[in-house]
Amino acid sequence: MSIDQRGSKIALDTIGCKLNQAETELLAKQLTEAGYRLVAGTDEADVYILNTCTVTHVADSKSRHLLRRAHRQNPHARLVATGCYAERASQELAQINGVELVLGNNAKADLVRRLEEHGYLCRPSRILPEPVSRSYTGFRTRAFIKIQDGCGNYCAYCIVPLVRGEEKSLPLDRIIDQVKQRVTDGYQEVVLTGTRIGAYDYNGVNLKGLIERILAETGVVRLRLSSLQPYEISAELIGLWPDERLCPHFHLSLQSGSDAVLSRMKRRYTTTDYQQAVALIRNSLPEAAITTDVIVGFPGETEAEFAESYNFCQRIRFARIHVFTYSPRQETAAAHLPGQIGDRVKQPRSQKMLALAKESAREFNQRFRGKTRPVLWEKRSNGVWSGYTDNYIKVYIKSQRDLANQIVPVRLGEVNGDGVWGLSRPTEPAPAPL
């Protein structure tokens, strides 16, 4: 039985958040360790696995599109859907032509075994050593590690608590071991992710304690956090950042800059609370990037409330704003609120906020013109490399050298689209911390 037998070649796809990406990366590692071969092209796969998202109707649509496209490209491949959409509406996915198996989030932990038991995977008798390739589609030079899952906040608009379940933190030692393994695999940056990582608590060890353990016990070169809530920012947490391995980048969910809308959303903070969290970060780390999410068109949002939100975002001067047009999820409280807003109102607001997002990113990037920052290079396209600084500025540079997965100090120049040009040509990688 050769490694290329039917059922041994797997194509993976992911939609949605960094938590989904972390789970897909772990699945990729489990598959390769079991002897299966990962392939980038759907047309050569025996099995196509899609990790779905259902946070908006757009995410649902993308999931269906990818499954249908996979079937068109390779009618012989067995299609498997997992993730949040599979958890919320398995029957919808099961009706898509070519989809043979739908498994919810609870199945992810032992997905390989389940697929083998269902006959979708045929474990090779001859296992060849083939580590997970960082160049594989969807995986870059940053490794995503899941530290927590579930959420108990039940914000009015959010489907996540219903598809992810109760809050649970992963064992500390397991996380440490995974970070060590990613370092051994050659990853230069590790991103800690989860549904609400600020809620991490395992046997009395909170997020701050987890970060301290990772920094003390692993050789991680860069450590980045995913998303935090503003009330999870504390002086004690920020006090860890003198360690240069911690990336000065904080993604603080906002959702609205109007207190009235925040209240209807059932968010657990006010704009004053948010401003205090931002001030705490910037007083200690003036060059840190603060990025956020904003929802426009939430039920009942008046023109005045939208203006409040817009003006608040303008004052904060975010490095990036991810703009979402409100999408009703029927299982959530917000879907049944009065004052549902039509697309004719939502779309112009969305466009205005997107324009602000573009302007804010440009202003943040422009601040660093002429300054030198370490860049982790990820990929090359048409002779131009792209990568990210520690404070999450995208940098482009022309080079014929193979820069992949190297951290190099680069002087930043003119703004270029969603990033900046690097002025100085990379020479040698920056030394790893001792």
N, C-alpha and C positions, 0 to 999 in steps of 0.2 A: 504494500500500500504506500504510494508515494505521497510526498507533501502536496502535490498538485491535484490530488484526488478531489472529486466533487465534495463540496462542503468545507474545504480547507482554505479557500481564498475569500477574504471578508473585506467589504467596503463599508466605511463608517462615515456618517454625516451627523452634524449637530446644528440645532437651531437654538437661539436663546442665550441665556445668561452664562456667566463664568462658571457657575456651579454645574451646569450642563456640560460645559467643556471639560471640567475636572473629572466628571463621571465618565465621559467618553474616553479621556486619556487613560484613566484607570482600566477601563474595559479593553482598550488597545493593548495595554501592558499584559493584562491577563490572557488575552488571546494569543499574543506572540509567545508568552511563556509556555502556553499549552501546545505550541507547535503550529498554530494557524498562521497564515500569511496575510498581511494587510496589503491591500491594493488600493491605489488612488482612483482608478477608473471603474465606474459602475459596470462598464461593458465587459470587464474581465472577472467580475466577482461571481462567486457561487451564492453568497448571501450578502444582502444589503441591509444594514441596520441603521435606522434613523432615530436619534434621540430628539424627541419633539419638544416644542414649547407651546403654551396656550395662554400666555399672559395677555394677548390681544387677539382680535379676530384676524389681524394681519399675520400673526405668528401661526395661527391655525391654517390659514390659506397657504403659507409657505410650506408647511409640513405636507399638506395634501399635494402641492405642486411637486415637491421633491420626490415623493413616493410615486406619483404618476410618471414623472420623467424617468425615474429609475426603471420602471416597468417597460416604458417605451424603448429605452436604450438597451435593456437586456431582459427580454421576456422570460428567460430561463432562470434568472436569479430569484432566489426566495427572499421575499421582502418581510422585514421585521420592524415593527414600530414600537418604541418604548418612550418613556418620559411623561411629561405633564399632560400633554394632549391625550396620550394613551390612557392616563389615569382618569382624566375627566370625562372622555367620550370615546371609549374603546370601540363602540359599535359604528361610529362615524368612520373611523379609520379602517375597520374590518371590511367595510363595504367598498373600499377603493380597490379597483382591479389590480390583482397581483399581490396584495397584502395577505400573507398567510397566517401571521402571528402578531398579536398585539399584547404587550406586557406593560403593566404600570410601573410606577417608581419603586414599589416594594420589591420588584423582581430584579432591579439593577445590581444589587449586591452579589447575587450569584447567577448572573445572566448567562455566563458560559455554560455552567452546569445545566441550566434549564433548557438552553438551546440544544445541548447534546441529548438530553432526555427526550426532547420533542423530535429528534432526528434531523434537526436543521444543520448541525455541525457533525462532521465525522472526524474525530481526533486522529491525526496521523500517527502511525505506529513508529515512525522514525522522526523524532523531533530534532530539527536543526537549530543551532543557536542563531537567533536573529533578533537583536535588540530593537525596541521601538525606535523608528527613525524620526528625528525631529523635523525632517523635511517632508514627512508624510502630510498629505493634505489636511489642514485643520490644526496641525501641531507646529508651533514655532519654537523659538528659543526660550520661551517662558513656559514653565510648568505650572499647571493649576492643581492645587491640592485642596480637597474638601475637608473642612474641619468641623462643620456643623450643618444641620439640615432642619427644616421645619420652621414655622413662625406662629406665634400666638397673638399677634397684634390685631389681626382681622380688620385691616383698613377697609373702608367701605367699598372701594373699587377693586380690591385685589383678590384674585383667584388662588394665589399661591398657598395660603394656609390650608385650603381645601384639597389641593393636589399633593402637597408636601407633608402634611400632617403636623404632629406636635414637635416642639423644639427638642432636639437631641444633639449632644456634642460627642464627637468621636474621641476615642481614647487618646490621651496625650502621647503615650509611647508609640502608638500606631502612626500618629502624625509625624513624630520625630523620625521614625524609621523611613517613612515615605520621603521626607525632605532629604535625608541622607542618601536614599536611593536615587533621587533625581539629581543630586550633586554628583554622585558616582556616574550616572548616565551622561553627564556633561552639561546639564542645564545651567545657565548662568543666572537665571532669575526664577524665583518661586513666588507664586501668587496664592495667598490664603483666601479661600472663598467658601461661601455657604449662603443659605437663605438670609441669615442675620448673624454675621460673625461676631458682632458686638455682644451677643448673648452667650458666647462660648463660656461654658462652665463644666469642667470635668473634675469631679472629686475635689471641688474647691479651688481649682486652678482656672482663672479667668483668662481673657484674651491677652492682657498684659503679661500674665505669668507664662502663657504659651509662647509668646514672642520672645521673652527672656530665655526660655529653655531652648528654643530653636537657635537663637544667636549664640548661646553658650555651648551647645552640644553638637552643632553641625557646621559644615564648611560652606554654608550658603553664601553666595557672592552678593546677590541682591534679594531682598525680601520686600514684597509689595502686598498691601491689603486691598481687598475688593471694596465692597460697599459698607458704609457705617451710617448709623442714625446720628443726628446731631447731639442727642443726649448721651451718646456713648463716648463722646470726646471728653477727656479729662486731662488735668495737668499731669497726673501720674502717667497716663498713656503717652502723651506728647513728650514726656521726659525721657523716653527711650530713644528718640530720634537723633541725639548726638552720635549714635552709632551709624556710620555712613553706609552700612549695608541696608538700612531701612530707607526705602524710597520716599522722598518728600512729595507724596501724592495721596490726597484724601478724596474719595468719592462719597460725598454727603448727600443723601437723598433729600430733596426739597419737596417736589411735587406741586407746590403752589406758594407764591409769595403773598397770598392773601390769607389773613387769619380766619376770616369767615369760611373760606373754602377749605382750609386745613381742618377746621372744626367739623365740617360736613364730611370730610374724608375720613374722620376719626384718626387723624395723625396725633401723635403724642407730644407735640411741641408747638410753639408759636414762632413767628418770624423773629421775635426778640431772642428766644432761645437759640435760634439758628445763627443769628448774628454773633451771639456770644461764643458759640463754638468756632465760628470762622475767626473771630478775633483771637481766641486762644491759640489757634494754629498759627496764624500770621504773626503774632507777637513773638513766637519762638522760632518759626520757620518762614521768614518773609519770602523765600523763593519757592515755597511749596505750591503745587498745583491743587486747586480745589475744583472738582468736577461734580456735576449733579444731574438729576433727572427732573423734568418738569412736565406736568400733564396740563394740556389746554382743553377747554370745553367740558370740564366736569359739570354734572347736572347742577343747574341753578347759577352757574358762573355768569355774573353780569358783566357788562362792559367795564364798569368801574372796578370790579374785582380782578378782571383780566389785566387792566391797567396797573393795579397794585402789584400783581405778580410780575408783570413785565418790568416795572420800575424797580422792584426789589432785586430782580436778576441783574439789572443794569448796574445797580449800586454795588452789588457783591463783587462784580467783575470776575466771573467764573473763567477758568481755563477752558472748560468745555461744558456745553449744555446738551444733554440728550433730550430731545423734544418728542413727546408722545401725544397724539390726539386721543382723547378719551374714547375707550372702546368698551361698551357695556358687556359684562359677563353675567349671564342670567342668574347664576348661582350667588351673586354678590348683592349686598344691600344697595349699592349705588345704582344698580340697574333698575331699581323700583322707586327711585327718588323722583319727586316731581321736578319739572323744569329740564327735561332732557333736551339737549341742544342739537340742532340739525347740522349737517355737513356744511351748509351755506354759511353758517356762522363759525363753525370750528375751523374750517380750512384757512380762511384769512388770518385767524388768530395764530394758527400753527405756522403759517408762512412768516408772520411778523416775528414770532419767537425764534424761528429758525434763522432769520436774518440777524437777530440779536446774538444768537449762538455763534454764528460765523464771525461777527464783529468782535465778540468777546474773545474768541480763540485767537484771532489775529492780533488783538491788543496784547494778550498774554505772551504770545510767541515773540512779538516785537520787543518786549521788555528785555529779552535775553540776547538781542543782537550784539555781537562782539564778545559775548561771554563764552567760556569754555565749560562744557559739561560732558560727563561720560555717556556714551551712546552704545547701546546693545544693538548690533546690526543683525537684522533678521533675514532679509531676502533681497534678491536683485532682479530687476526687470529692465530690459533694454539698456543694460550697462549702468543703471542707476541703483545704488543700494538704499534701502530704507531701514530705519531702526528708531528706537526710542531712548530719550534721555531718562535719567532717574526721576525727573519731575514730569514725565509723560509728554514731552514735546516730540513730535515726529520729525525726523531729520532725514534729508536726502543728500547723497553725495555720489559723484561719478568716480568709479574706481574699477580697475581690472583685477584687483586682488580679491581673493576669496576672504571676505570679511565675516561670513556667517558665524554667529554665536561668539563673536568677540566683543569685548567692551573696550572702547577706544575713546580717549578724550578728544573732543572736536570743538572747534570754535564755530559758533552759530552765526549765520548771516541773514540774508533777506528772507522774508516770508515767502513760502511757495505753496499755494493752495492750502491744504490742511496741515502744513508743517513749515519747515524752514530748510534752507540750503546750508550744508556744512561748508565752511570756508577752508579749513585746513585739511589736507589729505591725511587719512589715517596712516600711521607708520607701524607702531607696535601696540598690541593690546595693553590696556591698563593692568598693572599687577593685581592679582587677587589678594584680598586681605589675609594677613597671617592668622 
